[in-house]
């Protein structure tokens, strides 16, 4: 969520658990100046919040929403919203930039899009994956600082060494998860009759999802559900064109794309109850 006229004066980062309250409070507390523009990028508030924004928007504040998630297509009815499922969020922002900025960040944006949209045959696909891993390792603030200064910062010797380390770490982790869980995990049926498996992991979620689907023992699977008990999320991955897991995630209060989506689940509370029940039964 950004504001500040032609120059971005502030940026705040949100997920679906915080964006609604932040947007409403921004309007109610008048956290803007006349002529400012409030921009939502790659995230769309709920229908109720969007309706509030549309009805309560002050005349001296501009609204812009740029999103690409299919499950948020309903927002396209608002004149200030652009929902384009054919592009990633970064691409949508890039398209609004001046030619100088576009020339500077062209290849960077192509790499991000190849990763975010899972374009496996893109020549920028591997770089996009490396950028994502680098972001996770050095953190958002350091990543933004580095790539604002240099769109090719990942070519710097230090970052190249980090990337090399991360690739090796990823490969080991994915192999370990597949080895320990794929065969022992039961194939299950969802309410639509789709066969899926549940895998537990905390890192490299997309890589694990697609490694499972590419495995010879997973030919019958329509999708895989990768559970992250740390972030309390279920990430769904399917083969391109087979199963629209975006619809499935939306029915579970989540969202996403045709082949990559997810939804939240309060694992911590449930796991705590189960563990307490187990330990509480112990006696000498």
C-alpha positions in Angstrom: 0.0 0.0 0.0 1.6 3.2 -1.1 0.8 6.9 -1.2 2.4 10.2 -2.1 1.4 11.7 -5.5 4.1 11.3 -8.2 6.8 10.4 -5.7 6.3 7.5 -3.3 6.5 8.9 0.2 5.7 5.8 2.1 5.4 2.0 1.6 3.8 -0.5 4.0 3.7 -4.3 3.5 0.7 -6.4 4.3 -0.9 -9.8 3.8 -4.5 -10.7 3.7 -4.8 -10.7 7.5 -3.8 -7.1 7.8 -4.6 -5.3 4.5 -8.3 -4.7 5.3 -7.8 -2.9 8.6 -4.8 -0.9 7.2 -6.9 0.3 4.3 -9.9 1.3 6.4 -7.8 3.1 9.0 -5.9 4.9 6.3 -9.2 6.5 5.2 -10.7 7.0 8.6 -7.6 8.6 10.1 -6.9 10.6 6.9 -3.3 9.4 6.6 -2.8 11.3 3.3 -2.6 14.8 1.8 -4.8 16.3 -0.9 -3.8 14.9 -4.3 -2.1 11.8 -2.9 -2.6 8.4 -4.5 -3.2 5.2 -2.5 -1.9 2.3 -4.4 -2.5 -1.4 -3.7 0.0 -3.6 -5.5 -0.3 -7.4 -5.8 -2.9 -7.7 -3.1 -6.6 -6.9 -3.1 -8.6 -6.1 0.0 -11.8 -8.0 0.7 -15.0 -7.2 -1.1 -16.4 -5.4 1.9 -13.3 -3.2 2.2 -13.2 -2.4 -1.5 -16.9 -1.4 -1.3 -16.0 0.8 1.7 -13.1 2.4 -0.3 -15.3 3.0 -3.3 -18.1 4.6 -1.2 -16.0 6.5 1.3 -13.1 7.6 -0.9 -12.4 11.3 -0.4 -12.5 13.5 -3.5 -8.9 14.6 -2.8 -7.5 11.1 -2.8 -6.8 8.9 -5.8 -7.2 5.1 -5.6 -5.3 2.6 -7.7 -5.4 -1.2 -7.4 -3.0 -3.4 -9.4 -3.5 -7.2 -8.9 -3.3 -10.4 -11.0 -5.0 -13.0 -8.9 -7.9 -14.8 -10.6 -9.8 -15.1 -7.3 -9.9 -11.3 -7.1 -11.4 -10.8 -10.6 -14.6 -9.4 -9.0 -12.6 -6.2 -8.2 -12.4 -5.2 -11.9 -15.8 -3.6 -11.6 -14.2 -0.7 -9.8 -12.9 2.0 -12.1 -9.7 2.4 -10.0 -8.9 -1.4 -10.1 -6.9 -3.3 -12.7 -7.0 -7.1 -12.4 -4.9 -8.8 -15.1 -4.3 -12.5 -14.5 -2.0 -12.7 -17.5 0.8 -10.7 -15.8 2.4 -10.7 -12.4 2.1 -7.8 -9.9 5.6 -6.6 -10.7 4.8 -6.5 -14.4 1.7 -4.4 -13.8 3.7 -1.8 -11.9 6.4 -1.9 -14.5 3.9 -1.1 -17.2 3.1 2.2 -15.4 6.7 3.3 -15.2 8.4 5.7 -17.6 10.6 4.4 -20.4 13.9 5.1 -18.6 12.8 2.9 -15.6 11.4 0.3 -17.9 14.7 0.0 -19.8 16.6 -0.3 -16.6 14.4 -3.0 -15.1 13.3 -5.0 -18.2 15.2 -8.2 -17.5 14.7 -8.1 -13.8 10.9 -7.9 -14.3 11.0 -10.7 -16.9 12.8 -12.9 -14.3 10.3 -12.1 -11.6 7.4 -12.8 -14.0 9.0 -16.2 -15.0 9.1 -17.2 -11.4 5.8 -15.8 -10.2 3.8 -17.1 -13.1 5.7 -20.4 -13.2 6.8 -19.9 -16.8 9.1 -23.0 -16.9 10.3 -22.5 -20.5 11.4 -18.9 -20.0 15.1 -18.2 -20.4 14.7 -16.0 -17.3 13.1 -18.7 -15.2 16.2 -19.8 -13.3 17.2 -16.2 -12.5 13.7 -15.6 -11.2 14.0 -18.6 -8.9 17.4 -17.4 -7.7 16.0 -14.0 -7.0 13.2 -15.4 -4.9 15.6 -17.5 -2.9 17.9 -14.5 -2.4 15.0 -12.4 -1.2 14.1 -15.0 1.4 17.7 -15.3 2.6 18.8 -11.6 2.9 15.4 -10.2 3.8 13.1 -7.8 2.1 14.8 -4.5 3.2 18.3 -5.6 2.1 16.9 -7.0 -1.2 15.0 -3.7 -2.0 18.0 -1.6 -1.1 20.3 -3.7 -3.3 18.1 -3.8 -6.4 17.0 -0.2 -6.3 20.6 0.7 -6.6 21.4 -2.0 -9.2 18.8 -4.1 -11.0 21.6 -6.7 -11.7 22.8 -6.9 -8.1 22.5 -10.6 -8.2 25.6 -10.6 -10.4 27.7 -9.1 -7.7 30.3 -11.6 -6.4 28.8 -11.7 -2.9 25.3 -12.4 -4.1 26.5 -15.0 -6.6 28.2 -16.9 -3.8 25.0 -16.7 -1.7 22.9 -17.9 -4.6 25.3 -20.9 -5.2 25.0 -21.8 -1.5 21.2 -21.5 -1.7 20.8 -23.7 -4.8 22.8 -26.4 -3.1 20.8 -26.0 0.1 17.5 -26.1 -1.9 18.4 -29.3 -3.7 19.4 -31.1 -0.5 16.2 -30.0 1.3 13.9 -31.0 -1.6 15.5 -34.4 -2.0 15.2 -35.0 1.8 11.5 -34.1 1.9 10.7 -36.2 -1.1 12.7 -39.2 0.2 11.1 -39.0 3.7 7.5 -38.2 2.9 6.4 -38.9 -0.7 6.2 -42.7 -0.4 4.8 -42.7 3.2 2.2 -40.0 2.5 -1.3 -41.5 1.7 -3.1 -40.5 -1.5 -6.3 -38.8 -0.6 -9.5 -37.6 -2.3 -10.9 -34.1 -1.9 -14.6 -33.3 -2.1 -14.4 -33.1 -5.9 -12.8 -36.5 -6.3 -9.3 -35.1 -7.0 -6.4 -37.2 -5.8 -3.8 -35.3 -3.8 -1.1 -35.8 -1.2 -0.1 -33.8 1.8 3.6 -33.0 2.3 5.1 -31.0 5.3 7.8 -28.4 4.6 8.9 -25.0 5.8 11.1 -23.9 2.8 11.2 -24.1 -1.0 7.4 -24.7 -1.1 6.9 -24.4 -4.8 10.0 -26.4 -5.7 8.8 -29.2 -3.4 5.3 -29.1 -4.9 6.5 -29.5 -8.4 9.2 -32.0 -7.5 6.4 -34.2 -6.1 4.2 -33.8 -9.2 7.2 -34.7 -11.4 8.0 -37.8 -9.4 7.2 -41.2 -11.1 5.2 -42.2 -8.1 2.9 -39.2 -8.4 1.3 -39.8 -11.8 -2.2 -40.1 -10.4 -2.0 -36.9 -8.3 -4.0 -34.0 -9.4 -2.3 -31.7 -7.0 -0.1 -31.6 -3.9 -0.8 -29.7 -0.6 2.4 -28.5 1.0 1.7 -27.7 4.7 3.9 -25.2 6.5 3.2 -25.4 10.2 5.4 -22.4 10.9 3.4 -19.9 8.7 0.1 -21.7 9.3 -0.5 -22.1 5.5 -1.4 -24.8 3.0 0.1 -24.2 -0.4 -1.4 -26.0 -3.4 0.4 -26.9 -6.6 -1.0 -28.6 -9.7 0.2 -29.4 -13.1 -0.5 -26.7 -15.7 -4.0 -26.9 -17.2 -5.2 -29.9 -15.1 -6.8 -28.7 -12.0 -7.9 -25.2 -11.0 -6.6 -25.1 -7.5 -7.2 -21.4 -7.3 -10.9 -22.2 -7.0 -10.2 -24.8 -4.4 -8.1 -22.3 -2.3 -10.8 -19.6 -2.7 -13.4 -22.0 -1.1 -11.0 -22.4 1.8 -10.7 -18.6 2.4 -7.5 -18.4 0.4 -6.7 -17.6 -3.3 -4.1 -17.7 -6.0 -3.7 -18.9 -9.5 -4.9 -21.9 -11.6 -1.8 -24.0 -10.8 -0.5 -22.3 -7.6 -2.6 -21.2 -4.7 -3.0 -21.4 -1.0 -5.1 -20.8 2.1 -4.5 -20.3 5.9 -5.1 -22.8 8.6 -4.6 -22.3 12.4 -2.2 -25.2 12.8 -0.5 -23.8 15.9 -3.7 -23.9 18.0 -4.6 -27.4 16.8 -1.2 -28.9 17.2 -0.9 -27.4 20.7 -4.2 -29.2 21.7 -3.0 -32.5 20.2 0.3 -32.3 22.0 -1.2 -31.3 25.3 -3.7 -34.2 25.0 -0.8 -36.7 24.4 1.4 -35.4 27.2 -1.5 -35.0 29.6 -2.2 -38.7 29.4 1.3 -39.7 30.5 1.6 -41.2 34.0 4.1 -43.3 35.9 
